[in-house]
Amino acid sequence: MKINKQPLVSVIMSVYNEKESWLIESIDSILKQSYRSLEFIIILDNPGNKKLDNIIENYSSKDARIRYFKNEKNIGLVKSLNKALSYVEGDFIARMDADDISLPSRIKKQLSYLQSHPDIDFMGARCINIDEEGNELYKDAILPEDMKLIKSCLVNVDFFNHPTWFFKKECTDKIKGYREITCAEDYDFLLRLITSGFELANTNEILVRYRIRKSGISKSNSLQQLLYSKQVVKMYKDRVKYGHENESVEDLKNIKIDPKQESKYSLALEGLTKSKLYKKKNEAYRIYLIVKSYMHSKYLRILLKDITFHKVKKLIHKKTFNQEAFH
């Protein structure tokens, strides 16, 4: 479907318990995009939240590009996003979270990128990380752009920012959307794209302001996210090696989470996240926070090992690329 001969871009968002001011900023950032040929599919997964409902209803009454749907009851993020995907009419899909802010030219730039790189099916971008008040904290590290490097690094770290996703509709048509893998559904989505033959890329241009919530740093499911992510990678490697998965999504429910280890990992992860605020400002204190976190949790040591492999692969790729360019 096209409007004024321009491709229609479908932006999908699930809303649950975000602050009213965050939701307003998020919706405004999409409606005020420089690229106008949009449909904005919003799913409210918390029908009892009348304040958020009223905000979305008000926007919907003023802008015909919004297609608003309320779940009868809370069904969770995965089912809500798949519901949104089922309503998509555009040739391209953009993800958006209800507490983040897309920069004004985000959609235009991502669409232009895919149009100028017809071999690419899916892309992400860098973010500026902000706090709950909207103050800038730090910028994302440089992202892998080359597909070969992306495939190599993605088995260590999921570096694609979910609210920056922009992709062709055929991606989700083929892999049938998200699977019910709590905390790692987006990681699983990416790895299934690769084994389905799609080409992924990133732009290192900053296109989204990503909000870090205080409650999100030490969230109670952080260890579950790590363990599920590890299992998702194993399932990916099995698909590559054997052509099928040796475990099912249901098998993930058998993974046991030790509450004590969960608490230790959450605290260590909070320290690691805090250390990013001191980069180039107080390197000694930053290193102290990293070492303290490293010693506090064996699972954080696993995470840091993966992050180290990811960084080393990027450095080797950069060095090789520079040598080839020189010759």
Disulfide bonds with the S-S distance in Angstrom:
none
